[in-house]
Amino acid sequence: MSNESGRRQPKYRRIADDLRVAIDRGEYGPGDRLPGENDLMATYEVARMTARQALGVLQSEGVAEARKGAGVFVRAFRPLRRRGIQRVSGSRWGGGRSIWAAESEGRNLVVDQIEVTEEAAREDVATVLGIEAGEAVCVRSRRFVLDGKPVLLATSYLPAALVAGSAVVREDPGPGGIYARLAELGHAPARFREEIRSRMPSADEAGRLELAAGTPVILVCRTAYTDDGQPVEVNEMTLDAASYVLEYDFDA
């Protein structure tokens, strides 16, 4: 039955599967050039468009990347493992460590395109934060670049009245990030809730994340709550799906 299914599979998919298996076996390592369109046309006796589609599949999956005038290469970028539960542990930000710095495991992490503004809350954000629509919120927008590759866009919304005059409204909130500053204000996050979706990126997202054509994004919306259940932050994150492995470790 699986053989029949394989025969029904489009030729370009079978070629992409063969190349993926070869990459998994180590026949092509990070940074190695994959067979070009002419090579695949000769090996599989297919049209150029079929060979091009096969290479396109690997690019859309984040397995390979095209280099103008040089060909298609196995992607050298090592995906970031996002440990969804441990990453927001109070022992990290409470000890003065940035969530993102701890997660990057010594790799070169840069936070740029930082913008901190005060805006009227969108209705959906206001509902989650338990404030009136249009009430002022502190908006923290930033981009995270790992080993020279943009991997994440993040925008946090916090009640402006809660963080007014604190380091939360600065571009650099200091050691431990905004959660450590919230703790100093008497509103330490004690519980988090995340919602995860995926879709294709907008033109702005694709540009800021420098995404290859066909690469989807993962949307993570996290809400931080104090011990008494007060929501203090909504963080909307847009992740390059090809740059992340989402890991969740919890007891049965």
C-alpha positions as CSV (number, residue, x, y, z in Angstrom):
1,M,0.0,0.0,0.0
2,S,2.8,2.4,0.8
3,N,4.5,1.6,-2.5
4,E,1.3,2.5,-4.3
5,S,1.0,5.7,-2.4
6,G,4.6,6.5,-3.4
7,R,3.9,5.9,-7.0
8,R,0.9,8.2,-6.9
9,Q,3.1,10.9,-5.3
10,P,4.2,13.7,-7.7
11,K,7.7,13.2,-9.1
12,Y,9.0,16.4,-7.6
13,R,7.9,15.2,-4.2
14,R,9.7,11.8,-4.6
15,I,12.9,13.7,-5.7
16,A,12.6,16.0,-2.7
17,D,12.2,12.9,-0.4
18,D,15.3,11.3,-1.9
19,L,17.4,14.4,-1.3
20,R,16.0,14.8,2.3
21,V,17.0,11.2,3.0
22,A,20.5,11.8,1.6
23,I,20.8,14.9,3.9
24,D,19.6,12.9,6.9
25,R,22.2,10.3,6.2
26,G,25.0,12.9,6.0
27,E,25.6,12.5,2.3
28,Y,25.1,16.3,2.1
29,G,26.2,18.2,5.2
30,P,25.5,21.8,6.3
31,G,26.6,24.2,3.6
32,D,27.0,21.5,0.9
33,R,25.7,22.2,-2.6
34,L,22.8,20.0,-3.6
35,P,22.5,18.5,-7.1
36,G,21.4,21.3,-9.5
37,E,18.4,21.3,-11.9
38,N,20.5,19.8,-14.7
39,D,21.8,17.0,-12.5
40,L,18.3,16.1,-11.3
41,M,16.9,16.2,-14.8
42,A,19.5,13.7,-16.0
43,T,19.3,11.4,-12.9
44,Y,15.5,11.3,-12.7
45,E,14.7,11.9,-16.4
46,V,12.3,14.7,-15.6
47,A,11.6,18.2,-16.9
48,R,13.4,21.3,-15.6
49,M,10.2,22.5,-13.8
50,T,9.9,19.2,-11.9
51,A,13.6,19.5,-10.8
52,R,13.0,23.1,-9.8
53,Q,9.9,22.2,-7.8
54,A,11.8,19.4,-5.9
55,L,14.5,21.9,-4.8
56,G,11.8,24.4,-4.0
57,V,10.2,21.9,-1.6
58,L,13.4,21.7,0.4
59,Q,13.7,25.4,0.5
60,S,10.2,25.9,1.7
61,E,10.8,23.4,4.5
62,G,13.9,25.3,5.6
63,V,16.1,22.3,4.8
64,A,17.9,24.1,2.0
65,E,18.6,27.7,0.8
66,A,19.2,29.2,-2.6
67,R,22.3,31.3,-3.2
68,K,22.0,33.6,-6.2
69,G,24.2,32.4,-9.1
70,A,25.6,29.5,-7.0
71,G,22.8,26.9,-6.6
72,V,20.9,25.4,-3.7
73,F,22.7,24.4,-0.5
74,V,21.9,22.5,2.6
75,R,21.0,25.1,5.2
76,A,23.8,25.6,7.6
77,F,21.8,27.5,10.2
78,R,21.1,25.3,13.3
79,P,17.5,25.6,14.5
80,L,16.9,27.1,17.9
81,R,15.2,24.8,20.4
82,R,12.5,26.7,22.1
83,R,11.8,25.0,25.4
84,G,8.3,26.3,26.0
85,I,8.0,25.6,29.8
86,Q,11.6,25.9,31.2
87,R,12.3,29.1,29.2
88,V,9.9,31.3,31.3
89,S,11.0,29.8,34.7
90,G,11.3,32.4,37.4
91,S,14.7,31.0,38.2
92,R,16.0,32.4,34.9
93,W,14.7,36.0,34.8
94,G,14.6,36.1,38.6
95,G,18.4,35.5,38.5
96,G,18.9,38.3,36.1
97,R,19.2,36.2,32.9
98,S,17.3,37.1,29.8
99,I,14.9,34.4,28.6
100,W,16.3,34.7,25.1
101,A,19.9,34.9,26.1
102,A,19.5,31.7,28.2
103,E,17.8,30.0,25.3
104,S,20.4,30.9,22.7
105,E,22.9,28.7,24.5
106,G,26.0,30.9,23.9
107,R,25.2,31.6,20.2
108,N,25.4,35.2,18.9
109,L,22.0,36.8,19.8
110,V,21.2,40.4,18.8
111,V,18.0,42.2,19.6
112,D,17.4,45.0,17.2
113,Q,14.5,47.1,15.7
114,I,13.6,47.9,19.3
115,E,10.7,50.3,19.7
116,V,8.9,51.2,22.9
117,T,5.7,53.3,22.5
118,E,2.5,54.0,24.4
119,E,-0.7,53.3,22.4
120,A,-4.4,52.8,22.7
121,A,-5.1,49.1,23.4
122,R,-6.7,47.0,20.7
123,E,-10.0,45.4,21.7
124,D,-8.6,41.9,21.8
125,V,-5.5,42.9,23.8
126,A,-7.6,45.0,26.2
127,T,-9.9,42.0,26.8
128,V,-7.0,39.7,27.7
129,L,-5.4,42.3,30.0
130,G,-8.8,43.1,31.6
131,I,-8.7,46.8,30.7
132,E,-11.0,49.0,28.6
133,A,-10.5,49.1,24.8
134,G,-8.6,52.2,24.0
135,E,-6.9,52.4,27.4
136,A,-3.2,53.1,27.2
137,V,-0.8,50.2,26.9
138,C,3.0,50.1,26.8
139,V,4.0,48.4,23.5
140,R,7.5,46.8,23.3
141,S,8.4,45.7,19.7
142,R,11.7,44.0,18.9
143,R,13.4,41.6,16.4
144,F,15.7,38.8,17.5
145,V,18.6,37.9,15.2
146,L,20.5,34.6,15.9
147,D,23.9,34.0,14.3
148,G,23.1,36.7,11.8
149,K,19.7,35.3,10.9
150,P,16.4,37.0,12.0
151,V,14.3,34.4,13.7
152,L,11.7,36.1,15.7
153,L,9.5,39.2,15.9
154,A,7.9,40.0,19.3
155,T,5.5,42.6,20.5
156,S,4.6,42.9,24.2
157,Y,1.6,44.8,25.5
158,L,1.5,45.9,29.2
159,P,-1.0,48.2,31.0
160,A,0.6,51.6,30.8
161,A,-0.6,52.5,34.3
162,L,1.1,49.4,35.7
163,V,4.6,50.1,34.3
164,A,4.6,53.9,34.1
165,G,7.9,55.4,35.2
166,S,9.6,52.0,35.5
167,A,12.5,50.5,33.4
168,V,9.8,48.5,31.5
169,V,9.3,51.6,29.3
170,R,13.0,51.8,28.4
171,E,14.5,50.0,25.3
172,D,16.8,48.1,27.7
173,P,14.8,47.1,30.8
174,G,17.9,45.7,32.5
175,P,19.0,42.3,33.9
176,G,16.2,39.7,33.8
177,G,14.2,41.7,31.3
178,I,10.7,43.0,31.9
179,Y,9.6,40.1,34.1
180,A,12.3,41.0,36.6
181,R,11.1,44.6,36.5
182,L,7.5,43.5,37.0
183,A,8.6,41.5,40.0
184,E,10.2,44.7,41.5
185,L,6.9,46.5,41.0
186,G,5.1,43.7,43.0
187,H,3.6,42.1,39.9
188,A,5.8,39.1,39.3
189,P,4.6,36.6,36.6
190,A,3.6,33.3,38.3
191,R,1.7,31.6,35.5
192,F,1.8,31.7,31.7
193,R,-0.6,30.7,29.0
194,E,0.4,30.2,25.3
195,E,-1.6,29.8,22.2
196,I,0.1,28.5,19.0
197,R,-1.0,28.8,15.4
198,S,0.7,28.9,12.0
199,R,0.1,30.6,8.7
200,M,2.0,32.2,5.8
201,P,3.7,35.5,6.6
202,S,2.6,38.9,5.6
203,A,4.9,40.8,3.3
204,D,6.2,42.9,6.2
205,E,6.9,39.7,8.3
206,A,8.7,38.0,5.4
207,G,10.9,41.1,4.9
208,R,11.8,41.6,8.5
209,L,12.5,37.9,9.0
210,E,14.2,37.5,5.6
211,L,12.2,34.4,4.8
212,A,12.6,32.3,1.8
213,A,9.6,32.1,-0.4
214,G,7.0,29.6,0.9
215,T,8.3,29.6,4.5
216,P,5.5,29.7,7.0
217,V,5.6,31.4,10.4
218,I,4.6,30.1,13.8
219,L,2.5,32.5,15.9
220,V,2.8,32.2,19.7
221,C,0.7,34.4,21.9
222,R,1.7,34.3,25.5
223,T,-0.1,35.9,28.5
224,A,1.7,36.4,31.8
225,Y,-0.4,36.3,35.0
226,T,0.5,37.2,38.6
227,D,-0.1,34.8,41.5
228,D,-3.5,36.3,42.0
229,G,-4.5,35.8,38.4
230,Q,-4.0,39.4,37.2
231,P,-2.8,39.5,33.5
232,V,0.2,41.8,33.2
233,E,1.5,41.1,29.7
234,V,0.4,39.9,26.3
235,N,3.3,38.9,24.0
236,E,2.6,38.3,20.4
237,M,5.5,36.4,18.7
238,T,6.1,35.6,15.1
239,L,8.7,32.8,14.6
240,D,10.4,31.7,11.4
241,A,9.1,28.1,11.3
242,A,12.2,26.8,9.7
243,S,14.4,28.3,12.5
244,Y,12.7,26.7,15.5
245,V,12.0,23.4,17.2
246,L,9.2,23.8,19.8
247,E,9.9,21.6,22.8
248,Y,7.5,21.0,25.7
249,D,8.5,18.9,28.6
250,F,6.0,18.2,31.4
251,D,4.9,15.5,33.9
252,A,2.0,13.2,33.1
